[in-house]
Amino acid sequence: MKAIQFSEYGEPDVLKMVDIEEPHPGRGQVRVAVKAAGVNALDWKLRSGIMHDFMPVSFPSGVGFEASGIVDEIGEGVSGVSVGDAVFGIGSNTMAENAILTSWAHKPEDMSFEIAAGLPVVVETATRILDQVGSKAGETLLVSGAAGGVGTAVIQFARHRGMTVIGTASEGKHDYLRKLGAIPTVYGAGLAERVRELAPQGVDAALDLAGSGIIPELIELVGDAARVLSISDFTASEYGAQFSPDAQPHPERVFAETARLYSEGSFQLHLEKTFPLTQVGEAQTLSREGHVTGKLVVSVS
Ligand SMILES: NC(=O)c1ccc[n+]([C@@H]2O[C@H](COP(=O)([O-])OP(=O)(O)OC[C@H]3O[C@@H](n4cnc5c(N)ncnc54)[C@H](OP(=O)(O)O)[C@@H]3O)[C@@H](O)[C@H]2O)c1
């Protein structure tokens, strides 16, 4: 099968389209004929080598952690899914014609394969960090970096949980945040004053998605370091805030819930751009620039 791989750290030109043996699912896994795969910042971080001390790569390495597709092989011990079913989920080396998924849900008919491919990582992350930071109806949540993939999912789940959400993004994305249900403000100097004006009652919890070095400011705003959480600032715990690195064990429940909300019309995912499999490097370059709205997706077949 055709797959995207890299055999050394470097710029996007280390990414190659190669012909390799098809993978086969192990216990509790399925294999899909991939229709589309989601792009995540982790993809370029691993490829560039900047994550080497935390997550070293074994070469040659595939690319991609999420996909949608048609189930074409089923591993031992798997029930509730058949060959031919359309699914989406989390797995490994998903930028390829076939990929293994370790957790999945059925894709609703009214959801495109591209949207489905962009959902798994962001909905897993969003629901995990909302649980970890605490999310009660009636509370106010501040989200730094709210217009990207994770932010798009966080805003919507937090609103479903009855929270008021203040989200930061550059000015041109404020309508996008409003449509998702958040109160927008810009990031950068003066953030604390702007947030105090928008939330005179105070902010109960804060999520740092962008990793822009603002943990102390968020702790000051919330008044309780335990209710500040980052997914991209490794220094968060030095200040007493939480850092959340690991996926929840059974995200398939969240995938199914997302599918239900999507079909009801109460969850959406904006795709900024869809790339062909030959342009994974271009997709990673756009992701690395750091200003994606919603998600980027690679269409495989
Ligand atoms: N630990 C985990 O489990 C986990 C899971 C998923 C993702 N992550 C990490 O979390 C980060 C966010 O992921 P993502 O998928 O949401 O990324 P993304 O889609 O690439 O996020 C891009 C967004 O970041 C915003 N942004 C850029 N600079 C900013 C700043 N200084 N302050 C506030 N917002 C800023 C941009 O808004 P503007 O265009 O308006 O600037 C853009 O909309 C990535 O670093 C990713 O690797 C970690």
The ligand as an SDF file (V2000), in Angstrom:
LIG
                    3D

 48 52  0  0  0  0  0  0  0  0999 V2000
   -1.4260   17.4540   25.2910 N   0  0  0  0  0  0  0  0  0  0  0  0
   -2.3460   16.9750   24.4750 C   0  0  0  0  0  0  0  0  0  0  0  0
   -2.9970   15.9710   24.7650 O   0  0  0  0  0  0  0  0  0  0  0  0
   -2.6270   17.6820   23.1750 C   0  0  0  0  0  0  0  0  0  0  0  0
   -3.6790   17.2480   22.3600 C   0  0  0  0  0  0  0  0  0  0  0  0
   -3.9610   17.9650   21.1870 C   0  0  0  0  0  0  0  0  0  0  0  0
   -3.1910   19.0780   20.8650 C   0  0  0  0  0  0  0  0  0  0  0  0
   -2.1520   19.4300   21.6770 N   0  0  0  0  0  0  0  0  0  0  0  0
   -1.3510   20.6440   21.3780 C   0  0  0  0  0  0  0  0  0  0  0  0
   -2.1810   21.7570   21.6590 O   0  0  0  0  0  0  0  0  0  0  0  0
   -1.9020   22.8200   20.7810 C   0  0  0  0  0  0  0  0  0  0  0  0
   -3.1950   23.2930   20.1440 C   0  0  0  0  0  0  0  0  0  0  0  0
   -3.7000   22.2760   19.2990 O   0  0  0  0  0  0  0  0  0  0  0  0
   -4.7130   22.6250   18.1440 P   0  0  0  0  0  0  0  0  0  0  0  0
   -4.9650   21.3760   17.3870 O   0  0  0  0  0  0  0  0  0  0  0  0
   -5.8800   23.3900   18.6590 O   0  0  0  0  0  0  0  0  0  0  0  0
   -3.7740   23.5960   17.2680 O   0  0  0  0  0  0  0  0  0  0  0  0
   -4.1420   24.5030   16.0580 P   0  0  0  0  0  0  0  0  0  0  0  0
   -5.4270   24.0830   15.4560 O   0  0  0  0  0  0  0  0  0  0  0  0
   -2.9400   24.5500   15.1890 O   0  0  0  0  0  0  0  0  0  0  0  0
   -4.3380   25.9490   16.7700 O   0  0  0  0  0  0  0  0  0  0  0  0
   -4.1660   27.0670   16.0260 C   0  0  0  0  0  0  0  0  0  0  0  0
   -4.8020   28.2400   16.7670 C   0  0  0  0  0  0  0  0  0  0  0  0
   -3.8820   28.7780   17.7410 O   0  0  0  0  0  0  0  0  0  0  0  0
   -4.1460   30.1810   17.8280 C   0  0  0  0  0  0  0  0  0  0  0  0
   -2.9880   30.9310   18.3230 N   0  0  0  0  0  0  0  0  0  0  0  0
   -1.7840   31.0890   17.7200 C   0  0  0  0  0  0  0  0  0  0  0  0
   -0.9660   31.8460   18.4990 N   0  0  0  0  0  0  0  0  0  0  0  0
   -1.6840   32.1440   19.6280 C   0  0  0  0  0  0  0  0  0  0  0  0
   -1.4080   32.8800   20.8200 C   0  0  0  0  0  0  0  0  0  0  0  0
   -0.2120   33.4530   21.0490 N   0  0  0  0  0  0  0  0  0  0  0  0
   -2.3760   32.9650   21.7650 N   0  0  0  0  0  0  0  0  0  0  0  0
   -3.5790   32.3970   21.5800 C   0  0  0  0  0  0  0  0  0  0  0  0
   -3.9080   31.6950   20.4640 N   0  0  0  0  0  0  0  0  0  0  0  0
   -2.9670   31.5690   19.5040 C   0  0  0  0  0  0  0  0  0  0  0  0
   -4.4770   30.5780   16.4090 C   0  0  0  0  0  0  0  0  0  0  0  0
   -5.3660   31.6620   16.4350 O   0  0  0  0  0  0  0  0  0  0  0  0
   -5.0100   32.9800   15.5750 P   0  0  0  0  0  0  0  0  0  0  0  0
   -4.9100   32.5410   14.1430 O   0  0  0  0  0  0  0  0  0  0  0  0
   -6.1290   33.8840   15.8730 O   0  0  0  0  0  0  0  0  0  0  0  0
   -3.6660   33.4570   16.0520 O   0  0  0  0  0  0  0  0  0  0  0  0
   -5.0940   29.3290   15.7680 C   0  0  0  0  0  0  0  0  0  0  0  0
   -6.4880   29.4310   15.5360 O   0  0  0  0  0  0  0  0  0  0  0  0
   -0.8410   22.2950   19.7980 C   0  0  0  0  0  0  0  0  0  0  0  0
    0.4210   22.7400   20.2530 O   0  0  0  0  0  0  0  0  0  0  0  0
   -0.9450   20.7830   19.9360 C   0  0  0  0  0  0  0  0  0  0  0  0
    0.2810   20.1230   19.6500 O   0  0  0  0  0  0  0  0  0  0  0  0
   -1.8590   18.7720   22.8070 C   0  0  0  0  0  0  0  0  0  0  0  0
  1  2  1  0
  2  3  2  0
  2  4  1  0
  4  5  1  0
  4 48  2  0
  5  6  2  0
  6  7  1  0
  7  8  2  0
  8  9  1  0
  8 48  1  0
  9 10  1  0
  9 46  1  0
 10 11  1  0
 11 12  1  0
 11 44  1  0
 12 13  1  0
 13 14  1  0
 14 15  2  0
 14 16  1  0
 14 17  1  0
 17 18  1  0
 18 19  2  0
 18 20  1  0
 18 21  1  0
 21 22  1  0
 22 23  1  0
 23 24  1  0
 23 42  1  0
 24 25  1  0
 25 26  1  0
 25 36  1  0
 26 27  1  0
 26 35  1  0
 27 28  2  0
 28 29  1  0
 29 30  1  0
 29 35  2  0
 30 31  1  0
 30 32  2  0
 32 33  1  0
 33 34  2  0
 34 35  1  0
 36 37  1  0
 36 42  1  0
 37 38  1  0
 38 39  2  0
 38 40  1  0
 38 41  1  0
 42 43  1  0
 44 45  1  0
 44 46  1  0
 46 47  1  0
M  CHG  2   8   1  16  -1
M  END
$$$$
